[in-house]
Amino acid sequence: MPELNLDNTDERRRHLDIPLMKLDEKYTLTILYVLRNGPIQKTDLINIVASSSDTVKKRVDHLVEEGLVQEVRENQRPFRKMVRLT
């Protein structure tokens, strides 16, 4: 499987290998594109990206596993789930 290798000699940055196959999955790049503007509520992300909430949830889970995005639950009401780039 081909991999995207973003290697930088700067010690402050970490080495990151992203399987290209994951980026090719439906809505993955769209989600990353939307998140470039900052954190967004998960339900809003679903409404913007696709009509199928299940697919978007799966893609967000994959991106979390790869370390590209992070899900954060707010500590105050209404306890929204926010998604942001790492």
Contacts in CASP RR format, 6 or more apart in sequence:
PFRMAT RR
TARGET T0000
AUTHOR 0000-0000-0000
METHOD contacts of the structure
MODEL  1
MPELNLDNTDERRRHLDIPLMKLDEKYTLTILYVLRNGPIQKTDLINIVA
SSSDTVKKRVDHLVEEGLVQEVRENQRPFRKMVRLT
1 19 0 8 1.000
1 20 0 8 1.000
1 21 0 8 1.000
2 19 0 8 1.000
2 20 0 8 1.000
2 21 0 8 1.000
3 17 0 8 1.000
3 18 0 8 1.000
3 19 0 8 1.000
3 20 0 8 1.000
4 17 0 8 1.000
4 18 0 8 1.000
4 19 0 8 1.000
4 20 0 8 1.000
4 23 0 8 1.000
5 15 0 8 1.000
5 16 0 8 1.000
5 17 0 8 1.000
6 15 0 8 1.000
6 16 0 8 1.000
6 18 0 8 1.000
7 15 0 8 1.000
8 15 0 8 1.000
18 66 0 8 1.000
18 68 0 8 1.000
19 66 0 8 1.000
22 28 0 8 1.000
22 62 0 8 1.000
22 66 0 8 1.000
23 29 0 8 1.000
25 59 0 8 1.000
25 62 0 8 1.000
26 55 0 8 1.000
26 59 0 8 1.000
27 49 0 8 1.000
27 50 0 8 1.000
27 55 0 8 1.000
27 56 0 8 1.000
27 59 0 8 1.000
28 59 0 8 1.000
28 62 0 8 1.000
28 63 0 8 1.000
30 49 0 8 1.000
30 50 0 8 1.000
31 45 0 8 1.000
31 49 0 8 1.000
31 56 0 8 1.000
31 59 0 8 1.000
31 60 0 8 1.000
31 63 0 8 1.000
31 69 0 8 1.000
31 83 0 8 1.000
32 63 0 8 1.000
32 68 0 8 1.000
32 69 0 8 1.000
32 85 0 8 1.000
34 40 0 8 1.000
34 45 0 8 1.000
34 48 0 8 1.000
34 49 0 8 1.000
35 45 0 8 1.000
35 69 0 8 1.000
35 83 0 8 1.000
35 84 0 8 1.000
35 85 0 8 1.000
36 85 0 8 1.000
38 84 0 8 1.000
38 85 0 8 1.000
39 72 0 8 1.000
39 82 0 8 1.000
39 83 0 8 1.000
39 84 0 8 1.000
40 48 0 8 1.000
40 82 0 8 1.000
40 83 0 8 1.000
40 84 0 8 1.000
41 80 0 8 1.000
41 81 0 8 1.000
41 82 0 8 1.000
41 83 0 8 1.000
42 60 0 8 1.000
42 71 0 8 1.000
42 80 0 8 1.000
42 81 0 8 1.000
42 82 0 8 1.000
42 83 0 8 1.000
43 80 0 8 1.000
43 81 0 8 1.000
45 56 0 8 1.000
45 60 0 8 1.000
45 83 0 8 1.000
46 53 0 8 1.000
46 56 0 8 1.000
46 57 0 8 1.000
49 56 0 8 1.000
50 56 0 8 1.000
60 69 0 8 1.000
60 71 0 8 1.000
60 83 0 8 1.000
63 69 0 8 1.000
64 70 0 8 1.000
64 71 0 8 1.000
67 86 0 8 1.000
68 85 0 8 1.000
68 86 0 8 1.000
69 83 0 8 1.000
69 84 0 8 1.000
69 85 0 8 1.000
69 86 0 8 1.000
70 83 0 8 1.000
70 84 0 8 1.000
70 85 0 8 1.000
70 86 0 8 1.000
71 81 0 8 1.000
71 82 0 8 1.000
71 83 0 8 1.000
72 81 0 8 1.000
72 82 0 8 1.000
72 83 0 8 1.000
72 84 0 8 1.000
73 79 0 8 1.000
73 80 0 8 1.000
73 81 0 8 1.000
73 82 0 8 1.000
74 80 0 8 1.000
74 81 0 8 1.000
74 82 0 8 1.000
END
